Amino acid sequence: MRGRELPLSRAVEDDARRSYGVRVVKRLPELQERFYAITIERKVKHPAAVAMTRTAKAELFAPGR
């Protein structure tokens, strides 16, 4: 990707570096992302969804990330 810029989420940055050899050119701290898990239930009950929610809270939304 020489000479081209590619916007990527920080959530996939490490994978993109390993898989495609890309590098960080600039970070935009004012840019925000939002992720949604949509369910018809008021409380997440499915074990896979609970695990995904916990992981997201711990890794994706950790302070300083």
PAZAPA-4460 file (N, C-alpha, C; in steps of 0.05 Angstrom, whole numbers, plus 32768, in hexadecimal, padded with zeros to 4 digits):
% residues 65
    n_x    n_y    n_z   ca_x   ca_y   ca_z    c_x    c_y    c_z   seq   type   mol
   8010   7FE8   8000   8000   8000   8000   8011   8019   8000     1      M     A
   8025   8019   7FF1   8037   8030   7FF1   8029   8049   7FE5     2      R     A
   802B   805F   7FF4   801F   8077   7FEB   8001   807A   7FF0     3      G     A
   7FF6   8067   7FFE   7FD9   8068   8004   7FD5   8067   8021     4      R     A
   7FC0   8075   802A   7FB9   8075   8046   7F9F   8065   804A     5      E     A
   7F9E   8057   8060   7F87   8046   8066   7F7D   804A   8082     6      L     A
   7F65   8054   8086   7F5B   8057   80A1   7F54   803C   80AD     7      P     A
   7F5E   8038   80C5   7F58   801E   80D3   7F51   8023   80F0     8      L     A
   7F41   8012   80FA   7F3A   8013   8116   7F51   8009   8127     9      S     A
   7F55   8015   813E   7F6A   800B   8150   7F65   7FEE   8158    10      R     A
   7F4C   7FE6   8157   7F45   7FCB   815F   7F51   7FB6   814C    11      A     A
   7F56   7FBE   8133   7F62   7FAB   8120   7F7E   7FB2   8117    12      V     A
   7F89   7FC6   8124   7FA4   7FD0   811C   7FB9   7FBB   811C    13      E     A
   7FBB   7FAC   8132   7FD0   7F97   8134   7FCD   7F81   811F    14      D     A
   7FB4   7F79   811A   7FAF   7F65   8106   7FB7   7F6F   80EA    15      D     A
   7FB1   7F88   80E4   7FB7   7F94   80CA   7FD5   7F96   80C7    16      A     A
   7FE4   7F9D   80DC   8001   7F9E   80DA   800C   7F83   80D3    17      R     A
   8003   7F6E   80E2   800E   7F53   80DD   8006   7F49   80C1    18      R     A
   7FED   7F4C   80BA   7FE2   7F40   80A1   7FEB   7F4F   8088    19      S     A
   7FEB   7F6A   808A   7FEF   7F79   8071   8008   7F8B   8072    20      Y     A
   8017   7F8B   8088   802F   7F9A   8089   802B   7FB9   8089    21      G     A
   8013   7FC1   8091   800E   7FDE   8092   801B   7FEA   80AB    22      V     A
   801D   8005   80AB   8028   8012   80C2   8017   802B   80C8    23      R     A
   8019   8034   80E1   800B   804B   80EA   8019   8064   80E0    24      V     A
   800A   8075   80D2   8015   808E   80C8   800C   80A5   80DB    25      V     A
   7FF3   80A4   80E3   7FE9   80BA   80F4   7FD1   80AF   8104    26      K     A
   7FCF   80B8   811D   7FB8   80B2   812D   7FA7   80CB   8130    27      R     A
   7F8D   80C6   8131   7F7A   80DC   8134   7F6B   80D9   814E    28      L     A
   7F76   80E4   8164   7F6A   80DF   817E   7F4E   80EB   8181    29      P     A
   7F47   80FF   8170   7F2C   810A   8172   7F17   80F8   8164    30      E     A
   7F20   80E5   8154   7F0E   80D3   8146   7F05   80BE   815A    31      L     A
   7EEB   80B9   815A   7EDF   80A5   816C   7ED1   8090   815C    32      Q     A
   7ED1   8077   8167   7EC2   8061   815B   7EAE   8057   816F    33      E     A
   7E99   804D   8165   7E84   8041   8176   7E7E   8025   816B    34      R     A
   7E7C   8012   817D   7E75   7FF7   8177   7E5B   7FF0   8185    35      F     A
   7E4A   7FE2   8177   7E30   7FDB   8182   7E2C   7FBD   8180    36      Y     A
   7E21   7FB1   8195   7E17   7F96   8195   7DF9   7F98   8198    37      A     A
   7DEA   7F90   8185   7DCD   7F94   8185   7DC0   7F7A   818E    38      I     A
   7DAE   7F7C   81A1   7D9F   7F64   81AA   7D83   7F6C   81B1    39      T     A
   7D71   7F5A   81B1   7D55   7F5F   81B8   7D52   7F5D   81D7    40      I     A
   7D65   7F52   81E4   7D64   7F4E   8201   7D6F   7F67   820F    41      E     A
   7D65   7F6D   8226   7D6F   7F84   8235   7D8A   7F7E   8241    42      R     A
   7D8E   7F65   8249   7DA8   7F5E   8254   7DB4   7F48   8243    43      K     A
   7DCE   7F4A   823E   7DDC   7F36   822E   7DDD   7F1C   823E    44      V     A
   7DD3   7F06   8232   7DD2   7EEC   8240   7DE2   7ED7   8232    45      K     A
   7DE4   7ED8   8217   7DF2   7EC3   8209   7E0F   7EC3   8210    46      H     A
   7E1A   7EAB   8217   7E36   7EAA   8220   7E4B   7EB6   820D    47      P     A
   7E46   7EB2   81F3   7E59   7EBE   81DF   7E57   7EDC   81DF    48      A     A
   7E3F   7EE7   81E1   7E3B   7F04   81E1   7E46   7F10   81FB    49      A     A
   7E43   7F02   8211   7E4E   7F0B   822B   7E6D   7F0C   8229    50      V     A
   7E79   7EF8   821E   7E96   7EF7   821B   7EA0   7F0D   8208    51      A     A
   7E91   7F12   81F3   7E99   7F26   81E0   7E97   7F42   81ED    52      M     A
   7E82   7F46   81FC   7E7E   7F60   820A   7E94   7F65   821E    53      T     A
   7E9B   7F50   822D   7EB1   7F53   8241   7ECB   7F59   8234    54      R     A
   7ED1   7F4B   821F   7EEA   7F4F   8210   7EEB   7F6B   8205    55      T     A
   7ED5   7F75   81F9   7ED5   7F8F   81EE   7ED9   7FA4   8203    56      A     A
   7ECD   7FA1   821A   7ED0   7FB5   822F   7EED   7FB5   8239    57      K     A
   7EF9   7F9D   823B   7F14   7F9B   8246   7F29   7FA4   8232    58      A     A
   7F26   7F9D   8218   7F3B   7FA2   8205   7F36   7FBB   81F3    59      E     A
   7F1F   7FBC   81E6   7F1A   7FD1   81D3   7F16   7FEC   81E0    60      L     A
   7F0A   7FEC   81F8   7F03   8006   8204   7F14   800B   821D    61      F     A
   7F2A   7FFF   821F   7F3C   8003   8236   7F47   801F   8235    62      A     A
   7F4A   802C   824C   7F56   8047   824C   7F72   8047   8240    63      P     A
   7F78   805B   8230   7F92   805D   8223   7F95   804D   820A    64      G     A
   7F81   803F   8202   7F82   802F   81E9   7F7E   8040   81D1    65      R     A
***
